[in-house]
Amino acid sequence: MENNKETLKHRLLLGACVSLFFVFTFVLYAPLKLYIENKDVLWFDFQSTLIVALVSSVVVFALMLLITSLPKKVIHTGLCCLVFAIALGLFLQGNFLNTDYGSSVLDGSEIAWKDYTTYGAINSAVWAACIAMPFAFWMVFREQWRKILIFSSLLLVVVQAIILGATLLQNSNNLHKITYEVTRDGIYELSEDENTIVFLLDSFDDEYFDKVKKDFPDYKERLSGFTEYSNTLATGSDTAVALPSALTGEAYTKDKQYSEYIDSSWNNSVYKLLHDKGVDTRIFAKTAYVGVDATEDLDNIVDYMDTSGAYTTMAGTMYKYAAYTYAPHYLKEYLWMDLDTISTYKSKNAYSVNDAQFYSDYVRSQGFTYTDDYKKSLRVYNLNGASKPYVLTRSTIKSINGSSLNDQIYGSFNCLFSMIEDLKQSGAYENATIIITASSGNKDLHQNPLMLIKEKGVTEGFEKSDAPVSLFDLAPTLASTVTKNYSTYGTGVSIFDMDEKTERTRDYYYNTGDNSNTRIEHYSTESSAADAEKMLLVDNYYSSTSVSKYKLGTSLTFAMDATANMYCTEGFSSTDGWKTYLAGPQSEMVIPISSIPDDAEDIHVFMGVGSVDKYTQVIIYANEKPIYSQRITKSLKNEGLNFTVPNPLIKDDNILSLKFVFPEISSEEFELTQDKRTKTFSAETFKMYTQ
């Protein structure tokens, strides 16, 4: 009969505790910790990593429990001591013992391993102590060693669980990832039977159509069957607010994170209805404007995580990286890697908004092609239209020296007229519904965009209507092509239902503000969309105005959720959705830092740059002391802005003022409103850290 200390129950208890310590440390905690630390460069989302880590943890724990518990006596003892020793070494290495090797493992840079001999010797000694410790307990504390291993294992699991929970709570708003992509698949393919085609331009004001009429005197013939709706009100401005709300009929009011709004606005959208009705539905727009539910409803979306082998590649990559991070120094050389392999499943066929490329590819494809694979199709093309920078020539090719607004407008319609003529010659024109519109205008509050519509079956004449149309009507208008019940989409009113006698109140949402005071202004109007002065301000929707202390190492964005903008006090414009411009002769951020390590010599600052609009000199001051000077060039977009703040410059209260001074821009611009000042470059991300 077995001694009580050798029963299976006792072996299971010890085996379970040391196995849990190992599994929690390496199989669960390690990949989740590494994901959070590197979330900015990983394409897959946290939920995918969590699922893999949880499943792997259950499987590995079950196997290790069997391995450590089934053997008896000295083999059981030795295995439990070894598992605890390895888990302890992994815990110390991953959390305390690593050095940066002068390079991030993520960037592919080679490491000069021979330069770390002293560190390697110390690291090996620590690991040797970890291996020896549980065996020493067993030999010296014969009666207590089991309790020591059990208590130590559970204590270190609890410690890591608390740290992980706090880290997840702190980063809960920054772990959302888009794991799918809008592709160019079927971009010029239409149905042989019936098509709905929407050209959704950017910043194309209704007033700009007067330029088209002047440049194309035969516009009525080219647009035969169309009606011009000159009294159209956009959903909002600019693109980040206007485009998704026009596509889905749902307004953004800052009541939730922008990424959450994008996802929720596509829940039960009109595109689900169209898809369920058998319409081949493809929207060609920036992926970031398309919610996760659209992956089931749009036929040109690729979800990486649905691709065969994606989870295997992701898991293999994360666990190899975990092995590298948690391994002793002298094993790291054999586990060294960069994370380029995580891009294996990214599509090489992503859609990007580029009018010149769009038109040249269309010409190269010899126009539209037609198929009988489906009876109906919907194609929505988001194009630059009249938005800056102006690069289109009148031939709809890109000019490396830039162009003008007039040329941009001409080039845009040169493309549209070519595609319309193609439809006419192929015989597909009569049975097509065609909408030419814009997500917003470009005058006053940008509220009055272009709107031209040709209904199915109409091919003659050119009409003009002052019906009070809203871009919120686009979703129900699309629904009306397949059903008579479209009241649940957008305004619930199709454009085809309205005439000039219609009376209604229309809503408009304008993204504005500057620095930390970003907001969306909600307007309503019963008047003409062109009359901005008669638009009534109903409400303001603000981002959180509270300024929290910045924790070193935290990645912030200047995007619509604007986590970095809370520290902006001067010279920052409102976000355009993905970036915020520095404008005028000076921009300033005032950042209260939660704590600075006592041994920190410098604070490193990185600002990701989205675009460079003016090549000029910038001088950066840290608490009024100049620390950096450089001439801004095109390379800044690729390199970002990197500079170092000497720790002695930080005030005793840990408040850091960063001033970006542009001496070549006139100080007279201080008298101008933020949107009238000279744009220098746009910021996308912000991070401060110590080595």
C-alpha positions in Angstrom: 0.0 0.0 0.0 1.3 3.5 -0.9 2.5 5.9 1.7 0.1 8.9 2.1 2.7 11.1 0.6 3.0 8.9 -2.4 -0.7 8.5 -3.3 -1.9 9.5 -6.7 -3.9 12.3 -5.0 -0.7 13.9 -3.6 1.2 13.5 -6.8 -1.7 15.1 -8.7 -1.7 18.1 -6.3 2.0 18.8 -6.7 2.0 18.0 -10.4 -0.9 20.3 -11.0 0.7 23.2 -9.1 4.1 23.1 -10.8 2.5 22.4 -14.2 0.1 25.4 -13.7 3.1 27.6 -12.9 4.9 26.5 -16.1 1.8 26.7 -18.3 0.6 30.1 -16.9 4.1 31.6 -17.3 5.0 30.4 -20.7 2.0 29.2 -22.5 -0.6 31.8 -21.4 1.1 34.9 -19.9 4.1 35.1 -22.3 2.2 35.4 -25.6 -0.4 37.7 -24.1 2.2 40.0 -22.6 4.2 40.0 -25.8 1.1 40.8 -27.8 0.2 43.8 -25.7 3.8 45.1 -25.9 3.9 44.8 -29.7 0.2 45.4 -30.5 1.1 48.3 -32.9 3.0 45.9 -35.3 0.8 42.8 -35.2 -2.0 42.4 -37.7 -4.1 39.8 -35.8 -6.3 40.8 -32.9 -5.9 40.1 -29.2 -8.9 37.8 -29.1 -7.2 35.5 -31.7 -4.1 35.3 -29.5 -6.2 34.8 -26.4 -8.1 31.9 -28.0 -4.8 30.2 -29.1 -3.2 30.7 -25.7 -6.2 29.4 -23.7 -6.6 26.3 -25.9 -2.8 25.6 -25.8 -2.8 26.1 -22.1 -5.5 23.5 -21.5 -3.8 21.0 -23.8 -0.3 21.5 -22.4 -1.5 21.5 -18.8 -3.2 18.2 -19.3 -0.1 16.6 -20.8 2.2 18.0 -18.1 -0.1 16.9 -15.3 0.0 13.3 -16.6 3.8 13.5 -17.1 4.5 14.8 -13.6 1.8 12.9 -11.7 1.8 9.3 -13.0 5.4 8.4 -12.3 6.2 7.5 -8.6 8.8 8.2 -6.1 12.1 9.7 -7.2 11.0 10.1 -10.9 7.9 12.1 -9.7 10.0 14.2 -7.4 12.7 14.9 -10.0 10.1 15.8 -12.7 8.2 18.2 -10.4 11.5 19.9 -9.3 12.6 20.2 -12.9 9.3 21.7 -14.1 9.3 24.2 -11.2 12.9 25.1 -11.9 12.3 25.7 -15.6 9.2 27.7 -14.9 11.1 29.9 -12.3 13.8 30.5 -14.8 11.3 31.5 -17.5 9.5 33.8 -15.0 12.7 35.6 -14.1 14.1 35.8 -17.6 10.9 37.1 -19.2 10.2 39.7 -16.6 13.6 40.8 -15.2 16.7 39.4 -16.8 16.4 40.4 -20.5 18.6 43.0 -22.0 17.7 44.9 -25.2 20.8 43.7 -27.2 20.9 47.2 -28.7 18.1 46.3 -31.1 14.5 45.2 -31.1 13.9 41.6 -32.1 11.1 42.8 -34.2 13.1 44.8 -36.8 15.2 42.0 -38.2 18.5 43.6 -37.2 21.3 41.2 -36.5 22.6 41.0 -32.9 26.3 41.0 -32.0 26.1 38.1 -29.6 29.9 38.1 -28.9 29.5 41.5 -27.2 27.4 40.0 -24.4 29.9 37.5 -22.8 29.7 39.0 -19.3 25.9 39.3 -19.4 25.8 35.7 -20.7 27.8 34.5 -17.7 25.6 36.2 -15.2 22.5 35.0 -16.9 23.7 31.4 -17.0 24.5 31.6 -13.3 21.0 32.8 -12.5 19.5 29.9 -14.5 21.8 27.4 -12.8 20.6 28.7 -9.4 17.0 28.3 -10.6 17.6 24.7 -11.6 19.4 23.8 -8.4 17.0 25.5 -6.0 14.0 23.0 -6.0 16.4 20.1 -5.8 18.2 21.7 -2.9 14.8 22.2 -1.2 14.1 18.5 -1.7 17.4 17.5 -0.3 17.5 19.9 2.7 13.8 20.3 3.6 12.6 16.8 3.2 9.3 17.4 5.0 8.5 20.9 3.7 9.8 20.8 0.1 6.4 19.9 -1.4 4.7 22.7 0.5 7.4 25.2 -0.6 6.9 24.2 -4.3 3.1 24.3 -4.1 3.0 27.6 -2.3 5.7 29.2 -4.5 4.0 28.0 -7.7 0.6 29.3 -6.7 2.0 32.6 -5.4 3.9 33.4 -8.7 0.8 32.4 -10.7 -1.3 34.9 -8.7 1.3 37.6 -9.1 1.4 37.2 -12.9 -2.4 37.0 -13.0 -2.7 40.3 -11.2 -0.1 41.9 -13.5 -1.8 40.5 -16.6 -5.2 41.7 -15.4 -4.0 45.2 -14.7 -2.2 45.4 -18.1 -5.3 44.2 -19.9 -7.5 46.8 -18.1 -5.0 49.5 -19.0 -4.9 48.5 -22.6 -8.5 47.5 -23.1 -9.3 50.3 -25.6 -6.1 49.6 -27.7 -6.4 45.9 -28.4 -8.9 46.0 -31.3 -7.4 44.9 -34.6 -8.8 44.7 -38.1 -8.0 41.2 -39.2 -9.6 41.5 -42.6 -9.0 43.6 -45.7 -11.0 45.2 -48.5 -9.5 43.8 -51.7 -9.7 44.8 -55.4 -11.4 41.5 -56.3 -14.0 41.9 -59.0 -13.5 45.6 -59.1 -14.5 46.0 -62.8 -16.8 43.0 -63.0 -20.6 43.6 -63.4 -23.7 41.5 -63.8 -25.0 40.9 -67.3 -28.5 41.7 -66.0 -28.7 44.5 -63.5 -26.3 46.7 -61.6 -26.2 49.4 -59.0 -23.1 51.6 -59.3 -22.1 54.2 -56.7 -19.2 56.6 -57.2 -18.6 58.1 -53.8 -16.1 60.9 -54.2 -14.3 62.9 -51.4 -14.7 66.7 -50.9 -16.7 67.2 -54.1 -18.9 70.2 -53.5 -22.1 70.7 -55.4 -20.7 74.0 -56.6 -17.9 72.2 -58.3 -20.4 70.7 -60.7 -20.6 74.1 -62.3 -16.9 73.6 -63.4 -17.9 70.3 -64.9 -20.7 71.9 -66.9 -18.3 74.5 -68.2 -15.5 72.0 -69.1 -17.9 69.5 -70.6 -20.5 71.5 -72.6 -22.1 68.2 -73.7 -22.6 67.0 -70.1 -26.3 66.5 -70.5 -25.7 64.1 -73.3 -23.0 62.3 -71.4 -25.2 62.1 -68.3 -28.4 61.3 -70.2 -31.1 59.9 -67.8 -29.5 61.6 -64.7 -31.1 64.0 -62.3 -29.0 66.5 -60.4 -30.1 66.9 -56.8 -28.5 70.2 -55.9 -30.1 70.4 -52.4 -28.2 67.4 -51.0 -26.9 67.5 -47.4 -24.0 65.3 -46.4 -24.1 63.2 -43.3 -21.1 65.0 -41.9 -17.5 66.1 -42.5 -14.9 65.1 -43.1 -14.2 61.6 -44.5 -13.8 59.7 -41.2 -17.2 60.9 -40.1 -19.0 61.3 -43.4 -18.0 58.2 -45.3 -19.0 55.4 -42.9 -22.2 57.3 -42.0 -23.1 57.7 -45.6 -22.4 54.0 -46.3 -24.3 52.7 -43.3 -26.8 55.4 -42.4 -25.5 55.5 -38.8 -24.1 58.8 -37.3 -21.0 59.0 -35.2 -21.5 61.0 -32.0 -18.4 60.1 -29.9 -20.5 58.0 -27.5 -18.1 55.1 -28.0 -14.7 54.3 -29.4 -14.4 55.0 -33.1 -13.5 51.4 -33.9 -16.5 50.3 -31.9 -18.7 52.7 -33.9 -17.4 51.3 -37.2 -18.2 47.8 -36.2 -21.6 48.5 -34.7 -22.7 50.7 -37.7 -22.4 47.6 -39.9 -24.6 45.4 -37.8 -27.6 44.4 -39.8 -26.6 46.9 -42.5 -28.3 47.3 -45.8 -25.5 45.2 -47.3 -26.7 42.2 -45.3 -30.1 42.6 -47.0 -28.5 42.9 -50.4 -26.3 39.9 -49.8 -29.3 37.8 -48.6 -31.2 38.9 -51.7 -28.4 37.4 -53.9 -26.8 40.7 -54.9 -23.1 40.4 -55.5 -22.0 43.3 -53.2 -18.6 44.9 -53.3 -17.5 48.1 -51.7 -14.1 49.6 -52.6 -13.1 51.8 -49.7 -10.4 52.0 -47.0 -10.6 48.9 -44.9 -10.7 50.9 -41.7 -14.2 52.3 -42.6 -15.6 48.8 -43.0 -16.9 47.0 -39.9 -16.2 43.4 -39.0 -19.7 42.3 -39.7 -19.2 43.3 -43.4 -16.9 40.3 -43.8 -20.1 38.2 -44.2 -21.9 40.6 -46.5 -19.3 41.9 -48.9 -17.8 39.7 -51.6 -14.4 41.5 -51.9 -13.3 41.1 -48.3 -10.7 38.7 -47.1 -10.5 37.8 -43.4 -7.0 36.6 -42.6 -8.1 34.6 -39.6 -10.5 32.6 -41.9 -7.6 31.6 -44.1 -6.4 28.0 -43.8 -3.3 27.9 -41.7 -3.6 31.5 -40.3 -4.0 30.4 -36.7 -1.1 28.0 -37.0 1.2 30.6 -38.4 0.1 33.1 -35.8 0.5 30.7 -32.9 3.9 29.4 -34.2 5.2 33.0 -34.6 4.0 34.1 -31.1 5.4 31.0 -29.3 8.7 31.2 -31.1 8.9 34.8 -30.1 7.9 33.8 -26.5 10.7 31.2 -26.6 13.2 33.7 -27.7 12.1 36.2 -25.0 12.0 33.7 -22.1 15.0 31.6 -23.1 18.4 31.9 -21.4 20.9 34.1 -23.1 22.9 31.3 -24.8 19.8 29.8 -26.4 18.5 33.1 -27.8 20.9 33.1 -30.8 19.2 29.9 -32.0 15.7 31.3 -31.5 16.4 34.8 -32.9 13.8 36.0 -35.3 12.0 39.0 -36.7 8.2 39.1 -37.0 8.0 39.6 -40.8 6.3 36.2 -41.1 3.2 37.6 -39.4 2.4 39.3 -42.7 2.1 36.0 -44.5 -1.6 36.2 -44.9 -1.9 39.8 -45.7 -3.4 40.3 -49.1 -1.3 41.8 -51.9 -4.5 43.0 -53.5 -5.8 45.6 -51.1 -7.9 48.4 -52.3 -6.4 51.9 -51.8 -8.0 55.2 -52.8 -5.9 56.3 -55.8 -7.9 57.8 -58.7 -5.0 57.7 -61.2 -4.3 54.0 -60.4 -8.1 53.2 -60.4 -8.4 54.7 -63.9 -5.2 53.3 -65.4 -6.2 49.8 -64.1 -9.6 50.2 -65.6 -8.1 51.1 -69.0 -5.6 48.2 -68.7 -8.6 45.9 -68.0 -10.2 47.2 -71.2 -13.2 48.4 -69.2 -15.9 46.5 -67.5 -16.5 42.8 -67.9 -19.8 41.1 -67.4 -20.8 37.8 -65.9 -24.0 35.7 -65.5 -22.8 34.3 -62.2 -25.2 36.6 -60.4 -28.4 38.5 -61.5 -27.6 41.7 -59.7 -24.5 43.5 -58.5 -23.7 46.5 -56.3 -20.4 48.3 -56.8 -19.4 51.3 -54.5 -16.2 53.1 -55.5 -14.7 55.5 -53.0 -12.5 57.9 -54.9 -10.4 61.0 -54.0 -12.6 63.3 -56.2 -11.7 66.8 -55.3 -9.7 66.2 -52.1 -6.2 67.3 -51.6 -3.5 66.9 -52.6 -4.3 67.8 -56.1 -2.4 65.4 -58.4 -4.7 64.5 -61.3 -4.2 65.8 -64.7 -7.0 66.3 -67.1 -6.1 63.0 -68.7 -6.7 61.3 -65.2 -3.0 60.5 -64.8 -0.9 61.5 -61.8 1.3 64.5 -62.1 4.5 64.2 -60.0 4.5 68.0 -59.8 1.0 68.3 -58.6 -2.0 69.9 -60.4 -4.9 72.2 -59.5 -8.4 71.9 -58.2 -9.8 72.5 -61.7 -7.6 69.8 -63.2 -8.5 67.4 -60.4 -12.2 68.0 -61.1 -11.8 67.5 -64.8 -9.7 64.4 -64.3 -12.3 62.9 -62.0 -15.1 63.4 -64.4 -13.0 62.3 -67.4 -12.8 58.9 -65.6 -16.5 58.9 -64.8 -17.6 59.8 -68.3 -15.4 57.1 -69.7 -17.0 54.4 -67.5 -20.5 55.7 -68.3 -19.8 55.6 -72.0 -18.5 52.0 -71.5 -21.9 51.1 -69.9 -23.8 52.6 -72.8 -21.8 50.8 -75.5 -22.1 47.5 -73.7 -25.8 47.8 -73.4 -25.7 47.7 -69.6 -26.6 51.4 -69.1 -30.4 51.1 -69.3 -30.7 48.4 -66.6 -28.3 50.2 -64.3 -28.9 52.5 -61.3 -26.0 54.9 -61.2 -25.2 57.3 -58.3 -22.5 59.9 -58.5 -22.1 61.7 -55.2 -19.6 62.7 -52.5 -19.1 61.9 -48.9 -18.9 65.7 -48.2 -18.7 69.1 -49.9 -15.8 71.5 -49.6 -17.4 74.9 -48.9 -18.5 76.4 -45.6 -19.1 73.4 -43.3 -18.6 71.0 -46.2 -22.3 70.2 -46.0 -23.4 70.4 -49.6 -22.0 67.6 -51.8 -22.6 66.6 -55.4 -25.5 64.2 -56.1 -26.4 62.9 -59.5 -28.6 59.8 -59.9 -29.8 57.8 -62.9 -32.6 55.3 -62.1 -32.9 51.9 -63.7 -34.8 52.1 -67.0 -34.1 55.8 -67.5 -31.8 56.8 -70.3 -33.0 60.1 -71.8 -32.9 63.7 -70.7 -31.2 65.5 -67.8 -33.2 66.9 -64.9 -32.5 69.0 -61.9 -34.3 68.7 -58.6 -34.2 70.7 -55.4 -35.7 67.8 -53.3 -34.2 67.9 -49.8 -31.9 64.9 -50.1 -29.6 63.6 -47.3 -26.7 61.2 -47.7 -28.4 59.3 -44.8 -30.9 58.4 -47.5 -28.3 56.4 -49.4 -28.7 53.2 -47.4 -32.5 53.1 -47.8 -32.1 54.0 -51.5 -29.9 51.0 -52.0 -32.3 48.8 -50.1 -35.2 50.1 -52.4 -33.5 48.3 -55.3 -34.4 44.9 -53.8 -37.3 45.5 -51.4 -40.2 47.7 -50.7 -39.6 47.5 -47.0 -36.5 49.7 -46.3 -37.8 51.8 -43.3 -35.1 50.4 -40.9 -32.1 51.6 -42.9 -30.7 55.1 -42.4 -33.6 57.7 -42.6 -35.9 55.0 -43.9 -36.6 57.2 -46.9 -35.4 56.5 -50.4 -34.2 59.4 -52.6 -36.7 58.1 -55.2 -39.5 58.8 -52.8 -38.9 62.6 -52.6 -39.7 65.6 -54.8 -39.3 69.3 -54.4 -42.5 69.6 -52.3 -41.1 67.3 -49.6 -40.5 69.1 -46.3 -38.2 67.6 -43.8 -35.5 68.3 -41.1 -32.1 67.0 -41.9 -29.2 66.3 -39.6 -25.5 66.9 -40.1 -22.4 66.0 -38.0 -19.3 68.2 -38.4 -15.9 67.1 -37.0 -14.1 70.1 -35.7 -12.2 71.6 -32.7 -8.5 71.7 -32.1 -5.9 70.5 -29.6 -7.6 68.7 -26.7 -11.0 70.2 -27.6 -12.0 67.9 -30.4 -15.7 67.6 -30.9 -18.5 66.8 -33.4 -21.0 69.5 -33.9 -24.5 68.3 -34.6 -26.6 70.6 -36.8 -30.1 70.4 -38.2 -31.7 72.3 -41.0 -35.0 72.7 -42.7 -33.5 75.1 -45.3 -31.4 74.6 -48.4 -28.3 72.5 -47.9 -26.2 75.2 -49.6 -27.2 77.8 -46.9 -24.8 77.1 -44.0 -26.0 80.1 -42.1 -29.4 78.6 -41.5 -28.1 75.4 -40.1 -29.0 75.2 -36.4 -26.4 73.9 -33.9 -28.2 71.2 -31.9 -25.5 69.7 -29.7 -21.7 69.2 -29.3 -20.2 65.7 -28.8 -16.8 65.8 -27.1 -14.1 63.3 -26.6 -13.1 62.8 -23.0 -11.6 66.1 -21.8 -10.0 64.7 -18.7 -6.2 64.6 -18.8 -4.7 61.5 -17.3 -1.1 61.0 -16.4 1.0 59.4 -19.1 2.7 56.1 -18.3 6.0 55.7 -20.0 5.9 53.0 -22.8 2.3 53.6 -23.6 1.4 53.9 -27.3 -1.1 56.7 -28.1 -2.8 57.8 -31.3 -3.8 61.0 -32.9 -6.7 59.2 -34.6 -10.4 59.8 -34.2 -10.3 58.5 -30.6 -7.4 60.9 -30.1 -5.7 59.5 -27.0 -2.7 61.7 -27.6 -4.7 64.9 -28.3 -5.6 65.2 -24.6 -2.0 66.6 -24.1 -2.2 69.0 -27.0 -2.5 72.7 -25.9 -1.5 74.7 -29.0 -1.1 74.3 -32.8 -2.8 70.9 -33.3 -5.8 70.8 -35.7 -8.8 68.5 -35.3 -8.2 64.9 -36.3 -9.1 63.9 -39.8 -9.9 60.4 -38.5 -6.4 58.8 -38.6 -4.0 61.7 -38.0 -3.8 65.2 -36.6 -1.9 68.1 -38.2 0.6 70.3 -36.6 -0.2 73.8 -38.0 1.2 77.3 -37.7 4.4 78.6 -36.3 4.2 76.6 -33.0 2.6 73.5 -31.6 2.8 72.3 -28.0 2.1 69.3 -25.9 2.0 69.4 -22.1 2.4 65.8 -20.7 2.2 64.9 -17.0 4.2 61.7 -16.5 3.0 59.3 -13.9 6.5 58.2 -12.9 10.1 58.2 -14.2 12.6 55.5 -13.1 15.3 56.8 -10.8 18.0 55.4 -13.0 16.6 56.8 -16.3 19.1 59.2 -18.0 16.9 60.1 -20.9 13.4 59.8 -22.2 13.1 58.8 -25.8 10.2 60.2 -27.8 8.8 58.8 -31.0 6.0 60.5 -33.1 4.7 58.5 -36.1 4.2 60.8 -39.1 1.3 60.3 -41.6 2.2 63.0 -44.1 4.5 65.9 -44.7 2.9 69.0 -46.1 5.6 71.6 -45.9 9.4 71.2 -46.1 10.5 73.5 -43.3 12.7 73.8 -40.2 11.5 72.5 -36.9 13.1 73.2 -33.5 11.8 71.1 -30.5 12.0 72.6 -27.0 11.6 70.4 -23.8 10.5 72.6 -20.9 11.8 75.7 -22.8 15.2 74.2 -23.6 16.1 73.4 -27.3 16.9 69.7 -27.7 16.4 69.0 -31.4 16.6 70.7 -34.8 15.9 69.3 -38.2 14.6 70.3 -41.6 11.4 68.4 -42.4 11.6 66.5 -45.6 9.6 63.7 -47.3 11.7 61.1 -45.4 10.0 62.1 -42.1 6.9 60.1 -43.1 8.9 56.8 -43.2 11.3 57.5 -40.3 8.9 59.3 -37.9 10.2 61.9 -35.5 12.7 60.6 -33.0 14.4 62.7 -30.3 15.6 62.4 -26.8 14.7 64.5 -23.7 17.5 64.6 -21.1 15.9 63.5 -17.7 17.3 66.6 -15.9 15.0 68.8 -18.0 11.9 67.2 -16.5 10.3 69.3 -13.8 10.0 68.0 -10.2 6.3 67.4 -10.8 7.1 65.2 -13.8 5.5 67.6 -16.3 7.0 67.8 -19.7 6.3 70.5 -22.2 7.2 69.8 -25.8 7.1 72.8 -28.2 7.5 72.3 -31.9 8.6 75.6 -33.3 8.6 76.3 -37.1 10.6 79.5 -37.5 10.0 79.8 -41.2 6.3 80.2 -40.7 5.1 83.8 -39.9 4.1 84.5 -36.3 1.2 86.4 -37.8 -0.5 83.1 -38.2 -1.2 83.1 -34.4 -4.0 85.5 -35.2 -5.6 82.9 -37.5 -8.0 80.1 -36.5 -6.4 76.7 -36.4 -7.8 75.5 -39.7 -6.4 78.6 -41.5 -2.8 78.1 -40.4 0.0 76.4 -42.5 0.0 72.7 -42.1 3.5 71.3 -41.5 3.1 67.5 -41.0 0.5 65.2 -39.5 1.1 63.0 -36.4 -0.4 59.5 -36.2 1.2 57.9 -33.1 3.1 59.0 -30.0 5.2 57.1 -27.5 7.7 58.0 -24.8 9.9 55.4 -23.1 13.2 54.8 -21.3 15.9 52.3 -22.3 
